[in-house]
Amino acid sequence: MDPSLYVILDRAAARGQDLEAILDGALAGGCRMIQLREKEWPSGRLLALAERLCEGCHRAGATFIVNDRVDLALAVAADGVHLGQDDLPPRAARPLLKSGMILGRSTHSLAQARAAHDDGADYIAVGAMFPTTTKHEFQLVGPDLLRQVRPETSRPLIGIGGITPENAAEVIRAGADGVAVISAVCGAPDPAATARRFLEAIRAARDLTGRRRPL
């Protein structure tokens, strides 16, 4: 798992652009961790698309994660599932997963991050870092929350929410191992070029901080 740049594919954020084309661009730009996030389609309708996206990731050696839906993640042989605060808690979801599957958890406070660690989440997403239009009820916590969480866990921390190539370095410097982005890549005219810009900013920030994990 390389969460340096974690691209979340979302139909709403793509605004009519083909998710498979966005996936190809993100992978060509160096992204090696992808999530499928879908809030409207039922799992049955989403199945064929999820299968194609999963296959595309695996051909490229990238990790494929499904948001929210444990059933869909299992059905398409995804590498893991990502759960929000309103989804099953990790301790309840883990027994449902196959051995070796990744389990990620969204958190918005120090207490939630501690609980995610204690419940066995493989990585912890922290956000929102900056104002975002993707999630209507986002909680703005900023990079300061990453600074609080970092000493509490050795698990990979991923900043999410309003992250761009221009502010990604701030998130890495605050203690994140990677950044998760939705609109910044899904809505970009050139996803490959945008992914490369993100990775350049992340690598530069790591060089300054000396952080080279977990990759």
C-alpha positions as CSV (number, residue, x, y, z in Angstrom):
1,M,0.0,0.0,0.0
2,D,1.4,3.4,-1.1
3,P,-0.9,6.1,0.2
4,S,1.3,9.0,-0.9
5,L,-1.4,10.1,-3.4
6,Y,-4.8,8.5,-2.7
7,V,-7.2,9.3,-5.5
8,I,-10.9,8.9,-4.8
9,L,-13.0,8.3,-7.8
10,D,-16.5,9.9,-7.4
11,R,-19.1,10.3,-10.2
12,A,-20.5,13.5,-8.8
13,A,-17.0,15.1,-8.6
14,A,-16.2,13.9,-12.1
15,R,-19.2,15.8,-13.5
16,G,-19.8,13.5,-16.4
17,Q,-16.2,12.6,-17.1
18,D,-15.5,8.9,-17.5
19,L,-14.2,7.3,-14.3
20,E,-12.1,4.8,-16.1
21,A,-10.4,7.5,-18.1
22,I,-9.7,9.4,-14.8
23,L,-8.3,6.2,-13.4
24,D,-6.0,5.7,-16.3
25,G,-4.8,9.3,-16.0
26,A,-4.2,9.0,-12.2
27,L,-2.3,5.8,-12.6
28,A,-0.2,7.2,-15.5
29,G,0.7,10.1,-13.2
30,G,2.0,7.8,-10.5
31,C,-0.9,7.3,-8.2
32,R,-0.9,3.8,-6.6
33,M,-3.9,4.0,-4.3
34,I,-7.5,4.4,-5.6
35,Q,-10.9,4.4,-3.9
36,L,-14.3,4.2,-5.5
37,R,-16.8,6.4,-3.7
38,E,-20.4,6.3,-4.8
39,K,-23.3,7.7,-2.7
40,E,-26.2,7.3,-5.1
41,W,-26.0,4.1,-7.1
42,P,-27.0,0.8,-5.4
43,S,-24.3,-1.9,-5.3
44,G,-25.9,-4.0,-8.0
45,R,-25.7,-1.1,-10.5
46,L,-22.2,-0.2,-9.4
47,L,-20.8,-3.8,-9.6
48,A,-19.7,-3.8,-13.3
49,L,-17.9,-0.5,-13.0
50,A,-16.3,-1.5,-9.7
51,E,-15.0,-4.7,-11.3
52,R,-13.4,-2.8,-14.2
53,L,-11.8,-0.2,-12.0
54,C,-10.4,-3.0,-9.7
55,E,-9.0,-4.8,-12.7
56,G,-7.4,-1.6,-14.0
57,C,-5.7,-1.0,-10.6
58,H,-4.4,-4.5,-10.3
59,R,-2.9,-4.4,-13.8
60,A,-1.0,-1.3,-12.7
61,G,0.0,-2.7,-9.4
62,A,-2.2,-0.2,-7.5
63,T,-4.3,-0.7,-4.4
64,F,-8.1,-0.6,-5.0
65,I,-10.4,0.4,-2.1
66,V,-14.2,0.6,-2.0
67,N,-15.9,3.3,0.1
68,D,-18.5,2.2,2.6
69,R,-19.7,-1.0,1.0
70,V,-18.1,-4.2,2.5
71,D,-20.3,-6.3,0.3
72,L,-19.1,-4.7,-2.9
73,A,-15.5,-4.8,-1.8
74,L,-15.8,-8.5,-1.3
75,A,-17.7,-9.1,-4.6
76,V,-15.0,-7.5,-6.8
77,A,-12.0,-8.8,-4.8
78,A,-11.0,-5.2,-3.8
79,D,-7.9,-4.8,-1.7
80,G,-9.9,-3.2,1.1
81,V,-12.7,-1.0,2.3
82,H,-12.9,2.5,3.7
83,L,-15.4,3.2,6.4
84,G,-16.8,6.6,7.6
85,Q,-18.0,7.4,11.1
86,D,-21.6,6.4,10.1
87,D,-20.5,3.1,8.7
88,L,-19.7,-0.1,10.6
89,P,-16.9,0.4,13.1
90,P,-13.6,-1.4,12.2
91,R,-14.1,-4.0,15.0
92,A,-17.4,-5.0,13.5
93,A,-16.3,-4.9,9.9
94,R,-13.0,-6.8,10.3
95,P,-14.5,-10.2,10.7
96,L,-16.5,-9.8,7.5
97,L,-13.3,-9.1,5.4
98,K,-11.0,-11.7,3.9
99,S,-7.6,-12.1,5.4
100,G,-5.2,-9.4,4.3
101,M,-7.8,-6.9,3.3
102,I,-7.1,-3.3,4.2
103,L,-9.5,-1.4,6.4
104,G,-9.4,2.4,6.5
105,R,-11.3,4.8,8.7
106,S,-12.4,8.4,8.4
107,T,-11.8,10.5,11.5
108,H,-12.5,14.1,12.5
109,S,-11.2,14.4,16.0
110,L,-8.4,13.1,18.2
111,A,-10.8,10.8,20.0
112,Q,-12.0,9.3,16.7
113,A,-8.4,8.7,15.5
114,R,-7.5,7.0,18.8
115,A,-10.6,4.8,18.5
116,A,-9.7,3.9,14.8
117,H,-6.2,2.9,16.0
118,D,-7.5,0.8,18.9
119,D,-10.1,-0.8,16.7
120,G,-7.4,-2.0,14.3
121,A,-7.8,0.3,11.3
122,D,-4.9,-0.2,8.9
123,Y,-4.8,3.5,8.0
124,I,-6.5,6.5,9.4
125,A,-7.9,9.4,7.3
126,V,-8.0,12.7,9.0
127,G,-10.0,15.7,7.7
128,A,-11.1,18.0,6.5
129,M,-7.8,19.7,6.1
130,F,-9.2,22.7,4.2
131,P,-12.7,23.8,3.0
132,T,-14.1,21.4,0.5
133,T,-17.2,21.3,-1.7
134,T,-17.2,17.5,-2.2
135,K,-18.7,16.8,1.2
136,H,-21.6,19.1,2.2
137,E,-21.3,18.5,5.9
138,F,-17.6,18.5,6.3
139,Q,-15.8,19.2,9.6
140,L,-12.9,21.6,9.1
141,V,-10.2,20.4,11.5
142,G,-7.1,21.6,9.6
143,P,-3.5,20.2,9.7
144,D,-3.3,20.9,13.4
145,L,-5.3,17.7,14.0
146,L,-2.7,15.7,12.1
147,R,-0.1,17.2,14.5
148,Q,-2.1,15.9,17.4
149,V,-2.8,12.5,16.0
150,R,0.8,11.8,14.7
151,P,2.3,11.0,18.1
152,E,-0.6,8.7,18.9
153,T,-0.1,6.1,16.2
154,S,2.4,4.6,13.8
155,R,-0.3,3.7,11.3
156,P,-0.4,5.6,8.0
157,L,-2.2,8.9,8.3
158,I,-3.9,10.4,5.3
159,G,-5.0,14.0,5.1
160,I,-8.2,14.6,3.2
161,G,-10.4,17.6,2.3
162,G,-9.8,20.5,0.0
163,I,-6.2,19.4,-0.7
164,T,-4.5,20.8,-3.9
165,P,-1.0,20.5,-5.3
166,E,-0.4,24.0,-3.7
167,N,-1.3,23.0,-0.1
168,A,-0.4,19.3,-0.1
169,A,3.1,20.0,1.3
170,E,1.5,21.6,4.4
171,V,-0.4,18.4,5.1
172,I,2.7,16.2,4.7
173,R,4.7,18.6,7.0
174,A,1.9,18.3,9.6
175,G,2.5,14.5,9.8
176,A,0.5,12.9,7.1
177,D,1.9,10.0,5.1
178,G,-0.2,10.8,2.1
179,V,-3.1,12.9,0.8
180,A,-6.5,11.8,-0.4
181,V,-8.1,13.9,-3.2
182,I,-11.4,13.8,-5.0
183,S,-12.2,16.9,-7.0
184,A,-8.6,18.0,-7.5
185,V,-8.1,15.0,-9.8
186,C,-11.6,13.9,-10.8
187,G,-12.4,17.4,-12.0
188,A,-9.0,18.1,-13.5
189,P,-8.7,18.5,-17.3
190,D,-5.5,16.4,-17.2
191,P,-5.6,13.9,-14.3
192,A,-2.1,12.5,-15.2
193,A,-0.5,15.9,-15.0
194,T,-2.3,16.8,-11.8
195,A,-1.3,13.5,-10.2
196,R,2.4,14.2,-11.1
197,R,2.1,17.7,-9.6
198,F,0.8,16.2,-6.3
199,L,3.5,13.7,-6.1
200,E,6.2,16.2,-6.8
201,A,4.9,18.4,-3.9
202,I,4.7,15.4,-1.6
203,R,8.2,14.3,-2.3
204,A,9.6,17.7,-1.9
205,A,7.8,18.1,1.5
206,R,9.2,14.7,2.6
207,D,12.7,15.7,1.6
208,L,12.3,18.8,3.9
209,T,10.9,16.8,6.9
210,G,13.0,13.6,6.5
211,R,9.7,11.6,6.5
212,R,10.0,8.7,4.1
213,R,7.5,6.3,5.4
214,P,5.5,4.1,5.0
215,L,6.2,3.4,1.3
